[in-house]
Amino acid sequence: MRVLGLMSGTSADGVDLVRVSFGGRPPELSWQFLDHRYRPYPSELRRRVRAAMRGEGGVRELALLHHDLGRFYAEAAQGLEVELAVVSGQTVWHEPPRATLQLGEAAYLAEALGVPVVADLRPSDLAAGGEGAPLVPYPDLLLFGEEGVRRAILNIGGIANVTYLPGRDAAGVIAFDTGPGNALIDEAAERLGLAMDEDGRLAREGQVFPSQVAYWLAHPYFDRPPPKSTGREVWRLEALPGARAIAGADLVATVTRFVAEGIARALSRFVIPKGLDEVWVAGGGAKNPVLMNHLAELLPVPVRTFKEATGLDASVREPLAFALLGYLRWLGLPNVLPQATGAARAAVAGKVALPSEEGVEWNSPAWS
């Protein structure tokens, strides 16, 4: 079955689309990567997403954004030949255990592609007593678990998360959000009129303020044991004491070091004591050489990018994982590891949107 996975992360910059072919079912699962594309959000759509993440706008704006994101996903995917699609949706609010909200109406994808679409995966785990995140550990285990190798797969998107794979046994898997990722770095770059710190140039130019980093690391989230998840609701510049007093590239450099030390602290406390051989880094953070150098300095094991380890682009890991989540959901199989989310049982997560039986002609909107 050819499956399309669409992933919009907490960096809120666009959508990654991955096509992959799956066969069989666990433990006899086969897969073949087909292709990857990326579509950035138009500037106005990105502005609206970021505003929703800050809790701005009323019910009408959320409703309009939900449908506009659905149309955007459909336009990005149109013309791709698949038998099933799965979309993460854009998380705009994550407050477990009470609520989580992902926007992007799946019905538009179903009509545009003429195939079933799996969407809205997090609430099933929330209803089972979990945090609704992270969802990728089980796909990580099936795709990248290796007998005799103790591996951590770190994804640095807007928020950073890690999956610890001690081999092929699901019982030993640990996964959680380590804390902030690119979201803070992007915000710091935006103060200088840039969307991001491309190639870590600003962080390389700026000066790190170690005392400020140490102060931010006193946040209670870092001491909370897994399972745990977090989001932009917690990690934003305006919530970091003293951030306003640091100017320009110095702020980018200091925040970048803070992100690295937060990740290293999480791994040192909750992963490394269990035994660790290597770390793979995926997500946008893998493309920031300053951040990667910090991690290599702070961690006692080899640190490689996802591309170096697998040959696949760092942006592929999460949409690939979501494609597998949707495939398992279509088969009616559990697709979430409860020990990773804190749920009482393994959820069969995801709701299915079906295309019209007769089919309709779908016209994509004009984005500017």
C-alpha positions in Angstrom: 0.0 0.0 0.0 1.4 3.4 -1.0 0.8 5.8 1.9 1.3 9.6 2.0 2.3 11.1 5.4 1.9 14.8 5.9 3.6 16.5 8.9 3.3 20.0 10.1 5.4 20.5 13.2 5.6 23.0 16.0 8.0 25.2 14.0 4.8 26.1 12.0 6.6 26.8 8.8 4.9 24.4 6.3 4.2 20.8 5.6 6.5 17.9 4.7 5.0 15.2 2.5 6.5 11.7 2.3 5.3 8.8 0.2 6.2 5.3 1.4 5.1 1.8 0.4 4.2 -0.5 3.3 3.6 -4.3 3.2 2.6 -6.9 5.8 2.1 -6.0 9.5 4.3 -6.1 12.6 6.4 -8.0 13.3 6.7 -8.8 9.6 6.6 -5.3 8.3 8.2 -4.2 5.0 8.7 -0.7 3.7 10.2 1.3 0.9 10.7 5.1 0.9 9.4 6.6 -2.3 9.8 10.4 -2.3 9.6 13.6 -0.2 8.4 17.1 -0.9 8.1 20.2 1.2 5.6 23.1 0.9 6.1 26.2 3.0 3.1 28.0 4.4 2.2 31.3 2.6 3.2 34.2 4.8 -0.3 35.1 5.8 -1.3 31.5 6.6 1.8 31.2 8.8 1.0 34.4 10.6 -2.5 33.1 11.4 -1.1 29.7 12.6 1.3 31.5 14.9 -1.4 33.8 16.2 -3.6 30.7 17.0 -0.6 29.2 18.9 -0.6 32.3 21.1 -4.3 31.9 21.8 -5.2 34.9 19.7 -8.4 35.1 17.6 -11.9 33.9 18.3 -13.9 30.8 17.4 -14.6 32.1 13.8 -10.9 32.6 13.1 -10.1 29.0 14.4 -12.9 27.6 12.2 -11.6 29.5 9.1 -8.0 28.4 9.8 -9.0 24.8 10.3 -10.6 24.7 6.8 -7.9 26.9 5.1 -5.2 24.5 6.4 -7.2 21.6 5.1 -7.3 23.2 1.7 -3.6 24.0 1.8 -2.7 20.3 2.6 -4.9 19.2 -0.2 -3.3 21.6 -2.7 0.2 20.4 -1.5 -0.7 16.8 -2.0 -2.8 17.0 -5.2 -1.5 14.8 -8.0 0.3 12.3 -5.7 -0.8 8.7 -6.4 -1.4 6.8 -3.1 -4.0 4.5 -1.6 -4.0 6.1 1.9 -3.0 9.4 3.4 -2.4 10.4 7.0 -2.1 14.0 8.2 -0.7 15.1 11.6 -2.6 18.4 11.5 -1.1 21.6 12.8 -1.0 21.6 16.6 -2.0 25.0 17.9 -2.7 24.1 21.5 -1.4 21.2 23.6 -2.5 21.1 27.3 -2.5 17.5 28.4 -4.3 15.8 30.0 -7.2 18.2 29.4 -7.0 19.0 25.7 -5.0 19.0 22.5 -6.0 20.7 19.2 -4.7 20.0 15.7 -6.1 22.0 12.8 -6.5 21.0 9.2 -9.7 19.5 7.9 -9.0 16.1 6.5 -12.0 16.0 4.2 -10.3 18.2 1.7 -7.4 15.8 1.4 -9.9 12.9 0.9 -11.7 14.7 -1.9 -8.5 15.9 -3.6 -6.8 12.5 -3.6 -9.9 10.3 -3.7 -8.5 8.0 -0.9 -9.2 7.5 2.8 -7.3 9.9 5.1 -6.4 9.2 8.7 -6.3 12.3 10.9 -6.7 13.7 14.4 -4.5 11.0 16.0 -3.8 12.5 19.4 -7.2 12.6 21.1 -7.5 8.8 21.2 -4.5 8.5 23.4 -5.7 11.4 25.5 -9.0 9.6 26.1 -7.0 6.5 27.2 -5.3 8.6 29.9 -2.2 9.6 27.9 -0.7 12.9 26.9 -1.4 12.5 23.2 2.3 12.8 22.5 4.8 11.6 21.5 3.2 9.4 18.9 6.3 8.5 16.8 8.0 6.0 19.2 6.2 2.9 17.9 7.0 3.7 14.2 10.6 4.5 15.3 10.8 1.1 16.9 9.4 -0.7 13.8 11.5 1.3 11.3 14.8 1.9 13.1 15.1 -0.5 16.1 18.2 -2.6 15.8 19.1 -5.6 17.9 22.2 -5.0 20.0 22.2 -1.2 19.4 21.0 1.3 22.0 20.0 4.2 19.9 18.3 7.6 20.7 16.4 9.3 17.8 16.2 13.0 18.6 13.9 15.2 16.7 14.5 18.9 17.0 11.5 20.7 15.6 9.8 23.6 17.3 9.8 21.4 20.3 12.5 18.7 20.8 11.6 15.1 21.5 13.5 11.8 21.8 12.8 8.1 21.3 15.1 5.7 23.1 15.4 2.4 21.3 17.4 -0.2 23.4 17.0 -2.8 20.6 13.9 -4.4 19.1 11.9 -4.8 22.3 9.0 -2.4 22.8 9.1 -2.9 26.6 12.3 -0.9 26.8 11.3 2.1 24.7 11.3 5.5 26.4 10.0 8.6 24.6 9.2 12.2 25.7 9.5 15.8 24.8 12.9 17.1 26.1 11.7 20.7 26.0 12.2 23.6 23.6 13.6 23.3 20.1 13.7 25.5 17.1 10.7 27.6 18.2 12.8 29.7 20.5 15.6 30.1 18.0 13.1 31.1 15.3 11.6 33.7 17.6 15.0 35.1 18.4 15.8 35.3 14.7 12.5 37.0 14.0 13.5 39.9 16.3 16.2 40.6 13.6 13.7 40.3 10.8 14.5 36.8 9.8 12.3 33.7 9.7 15.0 31.4 11.1 18.8 31.3 11.9 19.8 29.6 8.6 22.9 27.5 9.0 23.4 28.9 12.6 25.0 32.1 11.3 23.5 34.3 13.9 24.4 31.9 16.7 27.9 31.7 15.4 28.2 35.5 15.5 26.7 36.1 18.9 27.9 35.7 22.4 26.4 33.1 24.8 25.4 34.2 28.3 26.0 31.1 30.4 24.4 32.5 33.6 21.1 33.1 31.6 21.2 29.6 30.2 21.6 28.2 33.7 18.7 30.3 35.0 16.4 29.1 32.2 17.4 25.5 32.9 15.9 25.8 36.4 12.4 25.5 34.8 10.6 22.7 36.5 9.8 20.9 33.2 13.4 19.6 33.0 13.1 17.8 36.3 9.8 16.2 35.6 10.3 12.5 34.7 8.7 11.0 31.6 6.2 10.4 30.2 5.8 14.1 29.5 5.1 16.4 26.6 5.1 20.1 26.1 4.5 22.9 23.5 4.8 26.5 22.5 2.3 27.3 25.2 5.2 26.9 27.6 8.3 27.6 25.5 8.1 31.1 24.0 10.5 34.0 24.4 8.2 36.2 26.3 8.0 33.6 29.0 11.8 33.4 29.4 12.9 35.8 32.2 15.6 38.1 31.0 15.2 37.4 27.3 14.3 40.9 26.5 17.5 42.2 27.9 19.7 40.2 25.4 20.0 41.9 22.0 20.4 40.6 18.5 22.7 37.7 17.7 23.6 37.3 21.4 20.0 36.3 22.0 20.1 33.7 19.2 23.4 32.3 20.4 22.2 32.1 24.0 18.9 30.5 23.1 20.6 28.0 20.8 22.9 27.0 23.7 19.9 26.7 26.0 18.1 24.4 23.6 21.2 22.2 23.4 21.7 22.1 27.1 18.1 21.3 27.7 18.3 18.3 25.4 21.6 17.1 26.9 20.2 17.4 30.4 17.1 15.3 29.5 19.3 12.6 27.9 21.7 12.6 30.8 19.0 12.2 33.4 16.6 9.8 31.7 18.3 8.0 28.8 22.1 7.7 29.2 21.9 5.8 32.6 20.0 3.0 30.7 22.9 2.7 28.3 23.3 4.6 25.0 25.5 3.9 22.0 24.6 6.7 19.6 22.2 9.6 18.9 20.5 10.3 15.5 19.3 13.9 15.1 16.3 14.6 12.8 14.1 17.7 12.2 15.2 21.2 11.3 17.7 21.3 14.1 19.8 18.8 12.4 20.6 21.4 9.8 21.9 23.9 12.3 25.7 23.2 12.6 26.0 25.4 15.8 23.3 23.4 17.5 24.8 20.1 16.3 28.3 21.1 17.6 26.8 22.0 21.0 25.2 18.5 21.2 28.4 16.8 20.1 30.2 18.6 22.9 27.6 17.9 25.6 26.8 14.3 24.9 29.2 11.4 25.6 28.3 9.3 22.6 28.5 9.8 18.8 25.9 12.3 17.4 25.0 12.0 13.8 22.3 13.6 11.6 19.4 11.4 10.4 20.7 11.8 6.9 24.2 10.6 7.8 22.7 7.6 9.6 20.0 6.6 7.1 20.6 8.5 3.9 17.2 10.2 4.3 16.7 14.0 4.8 16.3 15.1 8.4 12.8 16.3 7.6 11.6 12.9 6.5 11.6 11.1 9.9 8.3 12.5 11.3 6.1 12.4 8.1 7.5 8.8 7.6 6.4 7.9 11.1 3.0 9.4 10.6 2.6 7.5 7.4 3.2 4.3 9.4 0.8 5.4 12.1 -1.9 5.8 9.5 -1.1 2.4 7.9 -1.4 0.7 11.2 -4.7 2.5 11.9 -6.1 1.4 8.6 -5.3 -2.2 9.5 -7.1 -1.7 12.8 -3.9 -2.2 14.9 -2.7 -0.4 18.0 -0.2 2.3 16.9 0.8 4.1 20.1 3.1 2.9 22.8 1.3 3.6 26.1 4.5 3.8 28.2 5.6 6.7 26.0 2.4 8.8 26.5 1.3 7.6 30.0 -1.9 6.0 28.6 -3.6 3.1 30.3 -3.7 1.1 27.1 -2.4 1.2 23.5 -4.7 3.3 21.4 -5.8 2.6 17.8 -5.4 6.3 17.2 -6.8 8.3 14.3 -10.1 9.1 12.7 -10.8 8.3 9.0 -12.2 10.7 6.4 -13.5 9.0 3.3 -13.9 10.6 -0.2 -17.3 11.0 -1.8 -18.4 7.8 -3.4 -19.2 9.5 -6.7 -16.2 11.8 -6.5 -16.2 15.5 -7.1 -14.1 17.9 -9.1 -11.8 19.6 -6.5 -10.4 23.1 -7.2 -7.4 24.2 -5.2 -7.5 27.7 -3.8 -5.1 30.4 -4.9 -2.5 31.1 -2.2 -0.4 34.2 -2.2 
